[in-house]
Amino acid sequence: MKINQSSADIQKQTFLFNTNLKVSQQNNEIEKMQDLLKSDDEIISLRQGIQHTTEVRVENGTATTSDLIRDINAVNRSMLDKATHEMQLLNALYNLKNTINQ
């Protein structure tokens, strides 16, 4: 009887250890995604500034519309990257809630 109890205790401890490890990994993933979103905001802002500069250059004749389209596409790509990272953050949050049963 003691062997069965000891085995059950070991299984419980192993389960709790693995669960805590998984929670820790998921928290790290969430922090990583939050940092990435901050970087995304900075990148979008910088690319929008570049786009604005190119718009002025097109008006002055020192840049082509192809240059402007390239910069507009870069802004749009950055926004899509941010949206992807937001979805990945939500997924990580849902995974954490599932792991801790909330």
Order of alpha helices (4+ residues) and beta strands (2+ residues): alpha-alpha
